[in-house]
């Protein structure tokens, strides 16, 4: 189990370029299974979860060639569909949350898709019902082996259908959309997710020959086609990295420019950080965060305490609530953080309390942060990263704290952030990987 050792309290300065979007990559890379033709994918993040999925595609028989630092070609013209029955597949697929995304493409192209219970962050229940109910709506037969925790869906030919999703699941919507692209007839998905990453997937599928309308809305219509061809695609910048870097600049009182941030795809993320009192400026596609000694949390119009809560797009992404919570610890004022989606995601606050933060964990979904207004610095401690986003939040806290901090289980951070220690050292951070 790897560790970071951090000497905090240092101001940073410089430029950061966000990696390609992790959550988009897991969808886009799974979609290469939809066609026997060559796919060229750019801005692929070099992170553990994405590399595991690429490795899984290789095992399925996909020809993978790395043609640049963040650029690959994929060709799924000789897929070994029997591999999904193997023990090796069960072990590898179970180690990656994103493995669920291959089921829709395999089902619509080959008539069957299997997956073991996926792994990933331990942040609470992450049910898969939306995916499999959607496949059943398209005519697939679903079977769940409780003993081995193995999911199976099969269908000779999927048929288009109307469906109202029980939740606006991003991965669920993406999986159903991919399955519906080659179903017979028309599929209508209401209460569909509409995140930028899903829009990117739909646009790419249309370039491959799919017929998807309603992109960017919560009502998608897919006219099934017989065949999808190859295309080229570039990932968006990772909005979670962009938000993390904004929080990093504020907490460490640093002047940082985030290059090529894809500002028009960030939704309310910049304004949410502004409500915490953080100054940031759009400069074309870049975001400039000036050195700021002090920032004060806004209130609602009537003076009541600000609440920041997650919501489906275009609401605030749940992946940045951990960052917002950490940033609020050094602001002046108070804020209620309401994590609606995952009941275990706020449990890392005990580590921040050990560092001197004033936080009241109201229940598994809500925490009240009483900002210290920089009157008392956080102090370095030893801690363990429970998941990707909490891990980076603790890293940001450690970089701002006085003294030495040690973060164990940094494999969790590596799952979502590319060479984060190298990039931070380039800004002047004192961080060592052990």
Protein Blocks (a to p, Z undefined) as FASTA:
>chain_A
ZZddddehiaceddddddddfklmmmmmmmmmmpcbdcddehiacdfklmmmmmmmmmno
pacddfbfkbccdddfbccfklmmpmklmmmmmmpmklmmmmmmmmmmnopacddddedj
debjcdfklmmmmmmmnopacdddfklopacdddfbdcddddddfbdcfklmmmmmmmmm
mcgcjdddehiafbfklmmmmmmmmmnopacehihiabdcddddfbdcdddddddddfkl
mmmmmmmmmmnopacddehkllmlnojmmmmmmmnopacddehjaccddddfbdcddddf
kopacdddddddfbdcfklmmmmmmmmmmmgcddddddfkbmklmmmmmmmmmnopacdd
fblkbccdddeklmaccdddddddfbfklmmmmmmmmmmpgcjdddehklmmmmmpghkl
mmmmmnopacddZZ
